Amino acid sequence: MAAERRANGERTRVRENFFGRSRGKTLRPLQAGLLRETLPALALDLATPAPADLRSLFAAPVETVRLEIGFGGGEHLHLESGRHPATGFIGVEPFVNSMAKMLVALEDDPRSNLRLYGDDATLLLDWLPDASLSGVDLFYPDPWPKRKHWKRRFVNDRTLARMARVLRPGSRFRFASDIETYVDWTLQHLQRHPAFRWQAEGPADWHTPYEGWPGTRYEAKAHREGRKGAYLTFLRL
């Protein structure tokens, strides 16, 4: 649960826990080296105030900035940042092994319009200025399938309020999942939120992957197990 508490007379942000373990298998030497030597130049430092204009965060000249939360293996984020060089991208991924995979991809095919953050996405959302993003993507997040764990799902009233604050009117929040209960959960939360409107007009609108969609390893696993993805798009009013 998100909260603030008093500690030694100061207000302290209490971390929210939307993800499980932060590490997996032992990293290969190349991965470990990239985390040590390459990531610091790409990583955002939330200890300093966010710039009023997020475009200044990027080495490349960009016109708008998008955010992908939990980029996993990085398939979509790496492709999109290459397809849209005039857009700045911020990718959030707390799982160290996934961050290492992204850095390997960037070693082979770098992106000057990409910055990374390896911690709780809500900390980043709270750091960003108002109406500073042109889009937020959340693809195949941890579904926390057990009912007692639903409170740990990233989509909730608190995170939606955060996204509504940082998204510009007319921008979009996109969500994909293969877990029906999480899709229903997301629809219920977004449809009752006054800042968002679901853009679907028929089943094809949520059964069809996004334009340029490369697929992800999580999606491939779902397909092998007989589950289909749902692709939801919400307009920030």
MODA-V350390 format. One record per residue. PSI is psi in degrees with one decimal (NA if undefined). OMEGA is omega in radians with two decimals (NA if undefined). D_LAST is the distance of its C-alpha to the last C-alpha in Angstrom with 1 decimal. Layout:
[[PSI | OMEGA | D_LAST] [PSI | OMEGA | D_LAST]]
This chain:
[[142.1 | 3.07 | 26.8] [143.1 | 3.12 | 25.2] [170.8 | 2.96 | 27.0] [141.8 | 3.13 | 28.7] [160.6 | 3.10 | 32.4] [129.4 | 3.09 | 35.1] [116.3 | -3.10 | 37.5] [35.5 | 3.08 | 40.3] [-1.3 | -3.12 | 38.5] [150.4 | 3.09 | 35.3] [131.5 | -3.07 | 31.9] [130.6 | 3.12 | 31.6] [123.8 | 3.12 | 28.6] [126.6 | -3.06 | 29.5] [139.6 | 3.03 | 28.7] [149.1 | -3.03 | 26.7] [92.8 | -3.13 | 28.3] [-4.6 | -3.10 | 26.2] [161.1 | -3.11 | 28.8] [-127.3 | -3.10 | 32.5] [153.2 | -3.11 | 35.3] [-6.7 | -3.14 | 34.7] [152.6 | 3.09 | 37.7] [-125.3 | -3.12 | 39.4] [159.5 | 3.09 | 42.5] [133.9 | -3.11 | 44.5] [146.6 | 3.01 | 43.0] [157.0 | -3.12 | 45.1] [-39.6 | 3.11 | 46.6] [-45.1 | -3.14 | 44.4] [-46.3 | -3.14 | 41.2] [-39.8 | 3.13 | 42.6] [-39.0 | 3.13 | 43.5] [-38.0 | 3.09 | 40.1] [-36.6 | -3.09 | 38.5] [-38.6 | -2.96 | 41.1] [-30.7 | -3.05 | 41.2] [-40.2 | -3.06 | 38.1] [-41.5 | -3.09 | 35.2] [-33.4 | -3.13 | 35.8] [-22.8 | -3.12 | 34.9] [-21.2 | -3.02 | 31.6] [140.3 | 3.06 | 30.6] [142.1 | 3.13 | 28.2] [104.8 | -3.09 | 30.0] [-1.7 | 3.08 | 27.9] [-18.7 | 3.09 | 30.9] [149.6 | 3.14 | 30.0] [146.3 | 3.08 | 27.0] [142.5 | 3.09 | 24.1] [149.7 | 3.12 | 24.3] [-31.6 | 3.10 | 21.9] [108.2 | -3.06 | 21.4] [-18.3 | -3.13 | 21.2] [-23.1 | -3.14 | 22.7] [-9.2 | 3.14 | 26.0] [-15.4 | -2.94 | 26.2] [145.6 | 3.10 | 27.3] [-33.0 | 3.13 | 30.6] [149.8 | 3.02 | 29.2] [121.1 | -3.11 | 27.4] [157.9 | -3.10 | 23.7] [-35.7 | -3.13 | 20.8] [171.4 | -3.10 | 17.8] [132.7 | 3.09 | 17.9] [158.5 | -3.11 | 16.9] [133.9 | 2.97 | 17.9] [122.9 | -3.10 | 19.8] [122.4 | 3.14 | 20.8] [66.6 | -3.02 | 24.2] [-3.8 | 3.04 | 25.3] [-125.0 | 3.14 | 28.6] [-9.5 | 3.06 | 31.1] [8.9 | -3.08 | 28.8] [-50.2 | -3.08 | 29.1] [-45.9 | -3.07 | 25.5] [-42.2 | -3.13 | 24.9] [-41.3 | 3.12 | 28.2] [-47.8 | -3.09 | 27.7] [-40.2 | -3.14 | 24.1] [-24.1 | 3.03 | 25.2] [-35.2 | 3.14 | 28.1] [-26.6 | -3.05 | 26.3] [73.3 | -3.08 | 23.9] [-18.8 | 3.13 | 26.1] [3.9 | 3.08 | 23.9] [135.0 | 3.02 | 21.3] [139.8 | -3.12 | 22.1] [137.2 | 2.98 | 21.8] [125.2 | 3.13 | 22.2] [131.0 | 3.13 | 23.8] [128.8 | 3.08 | 24.4] [109.1 | -3.12 | 27.3] [-13.6 | -3.12 | 29.6] [115.6 | -2.99 | 32.2] [-41.3 | -3.10 | 34.9] [-36.0 | 3.09 | 36.3] [-40.8 | 3.07 | 33.0] [-40.9 | 3.13 | 32.6] [-38.5 | 3.10 | 36.1] [-41.5 | 3.10 | 35.4] [-42.7 | -3.13 | 32.6] [-34.4 | 3.07 | 35.1] [-43.4 | 3.10 | 37.7] [-39.8 | -3.14 | 35.4] [-26.3 | 3.07 | 34.6] [-38.7 | 3.13 | 38.4] [-32.5 | -3.06 | 38.9] [82.6 | -3.01 | 35.9] [160.4 | 3.13 | 34.3] [119.8 | 3.10 | 30.9] [-2.2 | 3.13 | 30.6] [27.9 | -3.07 | 26.7] [132.6 | 2.98 | 26.6] [156.0 | -3.03 | 26.8] [154.4 | 3.08 | 27.4] [130.4 | -2.99 | 27.2] [36.4 | -3.13 | 29.4] [-163.2 | -3.11 | 28.4] [123.5 | -3.09 | 25.8] [-26.2 | 3.14 | 22.3] [-30.4 | 3.07 | 21.1] [-40.7 | 3.11 | 23.5] [-43.5 | 3.13 | 21.9] [-39.2 | 3.12 | 18.3] [-24.3 | -3.13 | 19.9] [-29.7 | -3.04 | 21.7] [148.6 | 3.07 | 18.8] [162.1 | 3.07 | 17.6] [141.9 | 3.02 | 14.2] [43.6 | -3.07 | 11.6] [-8.2 | -3.07 | 14.5] [147.0 | 3.07 | 13.5] [0.5 | 3.09 | 12.4] [151.0 | 3.04 | 12.5] [130.9 | 3.09 | 14.0] [137.0 | 3.07 | 16.6] [100.6 | -3.02 | 18.6] [127.0 | 3.10 | 21.4] [54.5 | 3.09 | 24.2] [165.6 | 3.07 | 24.0] [121.2 | -3.05 | 26.9] [-12.7 | -3.07 | 26.5] [68.5 | -2.96 | 28.8] [-25.6 | -3.14 | 30.2] [135.6 | -3.08 | 32.4] [-38.1 | -3.10 | 31.0] [-14.9 | -3.14 | 32.3] [1.0 | -3.07 | 30.3] [-28.6 | 3.13 | 26.9] [-13.5 | 3.14 | 26.0] [-1.2 | 3.08 | 26.2] [141.3 | -3.05 | 23.5] [-35.9 | 3.12 | 20.9] [113.0 | 3.06 | 18.0] [175.6 | -3.06 | 18.1] [-34.3 | -3.11 | 16.4] [-47.0 | -3.11 | 17.5] [-31.9 | 3.09 | 16.4] [-37.4 | 3.07 | 12.9] [-39.4 | 3.10 | 12.8] [-46.3 | -3.13 | 14.3] [-39.0 | 3.11 | 11.9] [-35.7 | -3.13 | 8.8] [-40.6 | -3.01 | 11.2] [-14.8 | 3.12 | 12.3] [138.8 | 3.06 | 9.4] [147.6 | 3.00 | 8.4] [135.6 | -3.11 | 5.2] [-8.2 | 3.10 | 6.0] [178.4 | -3.01 | 8.0] [144.3 | 2.95 | 9.2] [123.0 | -3.12 | 11.0] [137.4 | -3.07 | 14.2] [132.3 | 3.08 | 16.8] [139.8 | 3.11 | 20.3] [154.5 | 3.06 | 23.2] [4.8 | -3.10 | 26.4] [112.0 | -3.02 | 26.7] [-40.6 | -3.11 | 25.8] [-33.5 | 3.13 | 25.6] [-35.7 | 3.07 | 23.0] [-47.9 | 3.11 | 21.0] [-43.2 | 3.11 | 21.1] [-46.2 | -3.12 | 20.4] [-44.3 | 3.10 | 17.3] [-44.6 | -3.13 | 16.1] [-44.4 | -3.11 | 17.0] [-42.2 | -3.09 | 15.3] [-35.2 | -3.10 | 11.9] [-21.5 | 3.10 | 12.1] [-2.6 | 3.13 | 13.0] [126.7 | -3.04 | 10.4] [-15.2 | -3.07 | 8.0] [-5.7 | -3.05 | 5.3] [149.9 | 3.04 | 5.7] [129.3 | 3.11 | 7.0] [132.9 | -3.02 | 10.4] [-3.9 | -3.06 | 11.3] [138.7 | 3.05 | 15.0] [-14.8 | 3.12 | 17.1] [169.8 | -3.07 | 20.4] [-34.9 | -3.12 | 22.4] [-26.4 | -3.10 | 22.8] [-26.4 | 3.09 | 19.2] [-5.8 | 3.05 | 19.7] [-16.7 | -3.11 | 23.4] [126.9 | 3.09 | 23.3] [161.0 | -3.14 | 22.9] [155.3 | 3.11 | 20.6] [132.1 | -3.12 | 22.1] [8.5 | -3.06 | 24.7] [123.7 | -3.11 | 24.8] [-7.9 | -2.97 | 28.1] [159.6 | 3.09 | 28.4] [165.1 | 3.14 | 29.2] [-31.1 | 3.09 | 32.3] [-40.3 | 3.10 | 30.5] [-42.8 | 3.12 | 29.4] [-40.2 | 3.10 | 33.0] [-41.8 | 3.12 | 34.3] [-42.7 | -3.14 | 32.2] [-40.2 | 3.11 | 33.4] [-31.9 | -3.11 | 37.0] [8.3 | 3.04 | 36.6] [17.1 | 3.12 | 35.3] [141.8 | 3.11 | 31.6] [148.4 | 3.13 | 28.9] [153.5 | 2.99 | 25.5] [137.7 | -3.04 | 22.1] [103.3 | -3.04 | 19.3] [140.9 | 3.10 | 15.8] [129.5 | -3.12 | 12.6] [133.1 | 3.13 | 9.1] [132.9 | 3.04 | 6.0] [115.3 | -3.07 | 3.8] [NA | NA | 0.0]]
